Amino acid sequence: MQNYAVTSLIGGTTPGSYSSDIFYMDHGGQFVLNDGANNTLNSTYPIHQISVSSGWIVDGISVSYNLQGGEPETAIVSHGSVFNPPNGVVTFGANEVLAAVYGREGYHTTYKRDMITNIAFVVFNTNTEQYRTAGPFGNGDGSNQGQPFWTSDVLALGSFGQSTPSLGLSGLLFFRNPSSSTNKGLMPPFNFTGEGSTFPSNWTNNALTPSSNSTSKALMVPESFNSTD
């Protein structure tokens, strides 16, 4: 049996509409992408590349997903605005997974709505057991508005937003793979820092969940989906 969970929303819902990179799970327990061609996701190593468009906030994110066998090898799904070139590009190696995502989200006084202020990624190599941090991207004005969020074991993204030249991304949610949460080797020790940001100190390596004083909305999982075939 495979299953996945969806975190609660970070950021806002307006303007824009809802979009999900996971279309559905088929009878064989495979994840089908909402990429226009209904390609099957490589759930072991799902992400090939993440491109972030950002300034004072995160304007948009494009994700290139690894596909399960055959051609093409990857498929790209975008959320919000797409800058050319993007402000940050994170490319994953053959044995790398997205172990964690963290950043800041909430009401922004300049734009008068809930947004994602910045975002960063923890990439883990399942072969070498080494990790690296990319980002944070965004928070260009240095105002650090909003509150911190973080989550782990990310398969894919969903969003509220619109395709506009800038400020297109309103909010994000994350499709997680709970089955990998029992593998403590998938998460590095949480004593590292990213450029301009410190990783949350109350996230423990044993349980892969925050301590009880966490206020992160992204760690709440309101929905679970299971396949018994």
N, C-alpha and C positions, 0 to 999 in steps of 0.2 A: 504494500500500500504506500502511495505517495500522498503527501499533503502539503499545503502551503497556507500561510496566514497573511492577513493584510493589516498593517498598522493603521492607527488613526491618523487623521490629516495633520500635516504641519503647514503653516502659512494660512492662506485664505481660499475662498471658493469663487470670488468674483474680482474682476470680470473674467469671463471665459466659460468653458464647459468642461465636463469630466472626460478624461481619456485614460485608458488602461493598456499597458503594454502586454499583459496576459489576457488573451481573448477567452480561452477556456482550457480545461483539462480534459483530454480525450479518454476513451474507455481503457486505454492502455496505460493511463497515468502519466502521459506526456503533456507538457505545457505547450499550447499553441499560441503563437504570437499574434497580436493585433497589428500586423504590419502590412495589411493589404493583400498578402499572398498566403496567409495562414501557415507560415513556416513553423516547424517544430523546434523549440528551444533546446539547446544542449544544457540540461539542468545541472550537470556536474561542473562545468566551467561556462557559465551563461554569458558573461560579459567580455567583449573584445576591447571596447573603447568607450570612454565617456568624455564628451566635449561640453564645457561650461561657458555660457555667455553671461557676463556679469559686469557690474559697475558698483554703484552704491548698494545694490541688492543683486540677487540671482535672477537674471532676466529669462534664462532658458537653459535647458539641458537636452542634449541629444545622446542616445545610447545606441551603440553598435553591438548587437547580440550575436553570439556564436550559435550556429544552427546545428541540428542533429543530423550529421552525415550529408552526403550529396552536395549539389550546387544550388544556389550560391552558398558560400561559407558563412556569410554574415548578413544581417538585416538591421537597418537603422530606423529608430522611432524617436521623434522629437517632441519636446514639451516646451511650449512658450516660444520666445524669440530665439532666433538662430543668427549669431554674429559670424561674419566672415572676414578675418579668421576669428575663432573663439578665443576667449581669454585664457582658457586652460584646457589641456587635453591629457587624459590619463589613459595610457595604453597598457593592457593586461597581457602578460606572458602566457605561454601555453599551460602552465600549472598554477595560475593565479586566480583567486576569487575575491569578491568584494566582501571582506570580513565585517566591515562596519562603515556607517555613514554618520557624520555628526556636523553640527553647525549651530546657527541661531535663526529663530523664526518668531513672528509675531507682528504687532502693530508698528508701522513705520510712520513717524510724524511728518515726514516730507510728502509721502504719497497718500497718507490718510487711509490706509487699509492694511490688512494683514498680509505679510509677504515673507519670503525667505531671505534673510539678511546675508548669510553666507553658508557655504557648504564645503565639507572636506571628506576624504575617502581613505579608509585603511585597506590596503591591498595585501593579501597574505598568499605566500607561495607554499602550496601543500607538499611540494617535493623537498625544498630546502628548509622549510619551517622558518623562513625569514619574512619580515613585514616591512612595508614602507607607507608613508603618509603623503597624500597629495592634497594640496590646498592648505588653508581655506581659500575659496574663491568667493569674491563679493566683499561687502562691507568697505567699499572704496572710500567712503567718507570717514571711516574710523569711528562711527558713532556707536557701534556695538548694540544696536537696538534689538529689542525682543528678548527672548529667553532661549537657553540651550536646548537642543534635542539630540538624541542619538539612538541608533538601533543597529542590529547585527544580522548577519547571514542573509544578505540581500540578493534575491533572484532577479528582480525586475522592478520597474517604477510604474506609478500611476500619477495623474496630475489633474489640477484644474488650471486652465489657462487658455490663451488664444495666440494665434500666429500673427504677431505684430512686430514691427521693426525693433521695438524695445519694450521692457516692462511687461512681457507677455505671460510670464509664469506667475500664477497666484499662489498655488500650493502644491505639495507633493505628498504621496503616500508610498509605502514600500511593500512589495510582495516578498515575504520571508520564507526561508526553508527551515522549518522547525526541526527537521530530522538531523540537520547538521549541528544543532545547538548542543547536542550531547557530546560532541567531539571537542574536548577542551583544547586540542591542538590547533583548532581553527582560529582561535583568538590569541593574540600576543599579550604579554604582560602589559598592563595599562599604566605604565609610568613614563610614557613618551609624550612629546609635545609636537604639535604641528606649527608651521610658521604663523606667528601671530595669534596662536590659540593653544590652550592646554586641554588635553583630552580629559573628560570628566573623571575625577578621582574616585567617585563612589561606585563605579562600575567594576564589579569583581570578576576575576578570571574563572572562578570555579563554576558559578551558576550561569554566567553569560547574561545576567539580568542585573538591574540596578538595585541599590539598597532601597529600603522602604521610604527614604526621604526624597526620592527622585520626583521631579515634577514634569519629566519629559512626556509629552503627549505621544511621541512617536513610538514609545515602548508599549503602549496599550494595543492589544490585539482584539478588535471587536468581532472579527469574522474568521472562521476556519473552513477550509475546503478539503474534502477527502475523496480519494478514489480507491475503491475496494476491488477493482478488476485487475 
